[in-house]
Each structure stands twice: as C-alpha cells, then as structure tokens.
Amino acid sequence: MVKSELIESLAERADITLAKAEEVIDLFFDSVIDTLCQGNRVEIRGFGALTVREYKAYEGRNPKTGQKITVPPKCLPFWKTGQELKQRVDSAFASRSDGGSSF
C-alpha cells in the first residue's frame, strides 16, 4: 500500500472527502516526524514503536575505489514491531492454503 491508497482507504472507511483524508494522513506523519526530530519515541500499542538511534562515526571504505573514508556520526529512525502486529501477520500467513511460503 502506498500513501495515496492509504488516503483512499481512509476516505472510504471514514466516509470523508479525499482532501480531508489526505490532511489527516499528512498531519499524522508530520506529528510522527516532528516527535522523532525532537528525539522522542512514538509508540502505537499493538502496532509498534519508532525511536531514534545514534550511530558513532566510523572508518569505512569506498566500494568503488577502496579508499578509506570517515563516515560521520548520524541519527536514524529505528522501527520495532509490536507483538500484536507480529501475531496477526503470522496467523494471516499461516492460514493461507500454501502455508505462507510465498517468500
């Protein structure tokens, strides 16, 4: 599912206009991004949690030239899936006729 499909689904299920659904989705994502940028955690019970992890600088290599480079420190979002989501996805794949071996 892409963002436009999410907007269409919300509009249909909540019986609101596409413009209003897009506004709600944008507001949600903006709130999540703002919270992470402040260094705070976003947790949606049963679904998962987003946190920011800090990574130290390290020395790497340019794969093309083999030259040593210093990779600067960085902060990146990290996702941890909630237990309920894990269980629901697992049971949905397990209930498929092919045993969920579509990977």
C-alpha positions in Angstrom: 0.0 0.0 0.0 1.3 3.4 -0.9 0.3 6.8 0.6 -2.4 7.5 -2.0 -4.0 4.1 -1.4 -3.9 4.8 2.4 -5.7 8.1 1.8 -8.3 6.5 -0.4 -8.9 3.7 2.1 -9.3 6.2 5.0 -11.7 8.4 3.0 -13.8 5.4 2.1 -13.9 3.8 5.6 -14.4 7.1 7.5 -16.8 8.5 4.8 -14.9 11.7 4.4 -13.5 13.5 1.3 -10.2 12.6 -0.2 -8.9 16.1 0.7 -9.8 15.6 4.4 -8.3 12.1 4.4 -5.1 13.5 2.9 -5.0 16.2 5.6 -5.4 13.6 8.4 -2.7 11.4 7.0 -0.3 14.3 6.4 -1.0 15.5 10.0 -0.3 12.1 11.4 3.0 11.7 9.5 4.1 15.2 10.3 3.4 14.6 14.0 5.5 11.4 14.0 8.4 13.1 12.2 8.3 16.1 14.5 8.3 13.9 17.5 11.3 11.8 16.2 13.2 15.0 15.3 12.9 16.1 18.9 14.5 12.8 20.0 11.3 11.3 21.4 9.7 7.9 20.9 6.5 7.2 19.0 4.6 4.2 20.3 1.4 2.8 18.9 0.3 0.0 21.2 -0.1 -3.3 19.4 1.4 -1.9 16.2 5.0 -0.9 17.0 7.4 1.8 18.1 9.7 4.3 16.4 12.8 5.6 18.1 15.9 7.4 17.1 19.2 5.6 17.3 22.5 7.4 17.4 25.4 5.9 15.4 29.0 6.9 16.1 31.4 7.9 13.3 33.5 5.0 11.9 36.0 4.4 9.2 34.7 2.7 6.1 35.8 2.1 2.5 34.6 3.5 -0.8 33.5 0.2 -2.5 34.3 1.6 -5.9 37.9 2.9 -5.2 38.7 1.0 -2.0 39.8 4.4 -0.5 39.3 4.8 3.3 36.7 7.3 4.3 35.3 8.6 7.6 31.6 8.1 7.9 30.3 10.9 10.1 28.0 10.2 13.2 24.3 10.1 12.4 20.9 9.5 13.9 18.4 7.3 12.2 14.9 6.2 12.9 14.5 2.6 14.1 11.3 0.6 14.0 10.3 -2.2 16.4 7.2 -4.2 15.5 4.6 -4.7 18.2 3.7 -8.2 19.5 0.1 -8.0 18.4 1.1 -7.0 14.8 3.6 -9.8 14.6 1.0 -12.3 15.8 -1.7 -11.1 13.4 0.6 -11.1 10.4 2.0 -14.6 11.3 -1.5 -16.0 11.7 -2.7 -14.5 8.4 0.2 -16.1 6.5 -0.2 -19.4 8.4 -3.9 -19.6 7.4 -3.1 -19.4 3.7 -3.6 -22.5 1.7 0.1 -22.7 0.6 1.3 -22.4 4.2 2.6 -18.8 3.8 5.6 -19.8 1.7 5.2 -17.0 -0.8 8.6 -15.5 0.1 
